[in-house]
């Protein structure tokens, strides 16, 4: 069986669509269908449930998916091992990141790494921290960047940056006139927060616990999964928020939002690079980890 067929099957599962897979692979949709049918015929099993709008794996397909991922990964390891003979750092580099590092830190590092190693083919998946850790555990990505330390025996967490969470308000907001503010002063205001599962939200929730402030006391008017959506909502005077200083820098410089320091308190968190320490790593993965940690 052609290894490309397994790569096709993996992409259909992850994109849940024949048409999106065909577009991504620059082939026709019938060609994708032909490859899937060929695999089902070869192994005598139905691998995809085609009854709904999205292509979903059958129970057999889920098992097949895990083995297909291993086959493709082992093929990449084989290529990488052979490339070592030529001292080439190349091949796919599958990265995942939570929103803040994924949008404001990792792309810059990837650009610099790509200049150094042009044969590397990076992919970056951005989601909330819980989803990223799950993808790392399921071997869907090789290296992750998240806003909190993950305590699992098989995962190695290394700090590579620090971030500060700041309070942001519209420029015309009544709090914007204050020089400093307490946490208790903010909770009665309409709050726009990140969704549950994000590291930013978890850091804020931990702070509330430390200050003995019940979450029920918060006046949460919106929960948004996008930092840009939060910035736009605050700028539109729909509420105030607590977000990453990295994410707010541009809007602060433009004057579309304002920040007020917390009195006698800085809300900081570390950002971690995480990888599975029990997996055999490619040279590209090792080089990228060293590149990030030695910056």
C-alpha positions, 0 to 999 in steps of 0.5 A: 500500500502506497504510504501517500494513501496513509497520509491522505487518510490522516488528513481526511480524519483531521480535516473531517472533509474529502473536499478540504483534503483534496484542496490541501493536497491539490488533487481532485476529490474523486482521487481522495475517494479512490485512495480511501476505498483502496485502503478499505478494500485492501484491509477489508474494513470500513474506515470512514462513516460517510453518513453525515456532513463530515467524514468521521472514523469508524471504530476500526478507522480510529485504530487505523488512524493511530497506526497510520500516524505511526507509519508516517512518523516512522517514515519521517524518522527514517528520512531524517536518519538518512539525512543525517548522513548528509548533515541536513536538518529537514522534514516536517515539524508539527507544533502546537501552541495556546493562543498567546504564544501561538499568535505572538511568540512562536511565529517569529521564532519559526521564521528565524528557525526557517531561515537557518534551516530552510529544509524544515517544513513547519506546521503550527496548530493553535488552540486552547491549552487543554486541546494542545496538551491532548494533541501532544499526548495523542502524538498529533504534534511534536512540540507544544507551547502553553501558558502553564506547566504540565505535570505529567510523567512522560512530558518535559516542561521547560520555561522559555518566556515570562508573560504579564497579564494586565487589565485593559479598559476603553480609553474613556472608561471611568477606571482609566482615570485611576493610577492603580486599581485593586482586583476587587474594584474590577469584579463589579465591572462588566468583564470579558474573559477568555474561554475555560481551558485557556491558560490566561483564564486559569491564571486569573481563576487561581488569582481569585482563589488566592484573594478569596474571591468567589467566581460567582461574584464576577460580572462576566458579560462575555467569554471569547476564544479569540484575543483579537475579539477581546481587544475589539470588544474592549475597544468598543466599550463592551467591558474590561478584560485581563489579557497578555501584555504581549497581545495588548502591546500594539493596541496600547501603542495606538491608544485604542485601549488603556491599561491600569496597573494593579495596586501592590500586585503583578499578575505574571505567568511563565510560558513553557515549551513541552515535548514527550521525553519518551519519544524518539525525536528527529534532528529537526525537533532537537534543533528547534528545541535547542534554538528556542531554549538558547534564544 
